[in-house]
Amino acid sequence: MRVLTLAACAATLLLTAACGSSYRDDGDPVPSDAPVISYRYVDTDERALAEEYADNYCEEAYGEDAVELDTDREPGGYEITFACR
């Protein structure tokens, strides 16, 4: 698993890129080879940055769109996960 730290707009988001077999909220399984990327954020501005980073990552690395899989409450904030599909 690769971990990169990105700083933007005085906020630091933790980026974790990995492959996995997560599931979307609607029950649609993610293909086993779909790259999955997660970000931690605290507020709505950071969430918007996470969405932008996911879109850019998926587009540049795989030529795909970032699709939100889920958002979990974490200590001190949230973690949002996207799949490149």
N, C-alpha and C positions, 0 to 999 in steps of 0.2 A: 504494500500500500504506500502510496506517495503522499506526502503531506507538504503543502506549501503555505506560506503565510503571506497574505496580500493586505496592504494598507491602502485605504481610500477614504476620502472625506472624513478624516480623523477617526476612522473605525477600522478595526482589524478583523477580518473574517478568516476562519480556518477552513481550508479547502482540503478535502480528502477524496482522491479519485480511486475507485476500485470497481471491480466487476462483481456482481452478486445476483441473487435471485429474489429481489424484493417484489412486492406486489403493489399495484395501484389501488387507490381507495375504491374504485368501481369493480375490483376483483379481476381485472384484465392482467394476466401474468406478463411480466417483462421477459423478453427473450433472454435466455441464459448468457448470451454473448453481448448483451446490451451494456455499455459502460454506465456505471452509476457514480454520481458525484454528490457530495454532501457539503453543506455550509452551515456554520453556526452564526447566529445573529441575535441582536438584542431588541432592535426596534424596526419600525416599518421602513425607514430609510435603508438600513442594512439589509432588510429582506429584499428590497428592490435591487440593491447591488448584487445580492446573491443570485437573483433571477437573471440579471444582466451577465454576470460572470458565467453562469451555467449555459446560457444561450451562446455566448462567445466560445466557451470551451467546446461544447458539442459541435458547433459549426466549424470551428477551425480544426479540431482533431478528427472529426468523423463525418462532417458534412451533413449532420443531423440536427433536429430540433431538440431542445431540452423539454422534457415532460415531467411535471411535478409528480412524485410518487407519494410522499407524505411529509408531514411536519410534526415533530415531536417536541414536547416541553422538556428542556434540559435545565440543570442548575444554572441560574444566571441568564437564561435566554431560551432560544429555540434551536433546533436543528432541522433543516429542510433538505430533502433528498430529491434529486432529479435523475432521470435516465435519458440517455441520448438515443432517440428513436426517430 
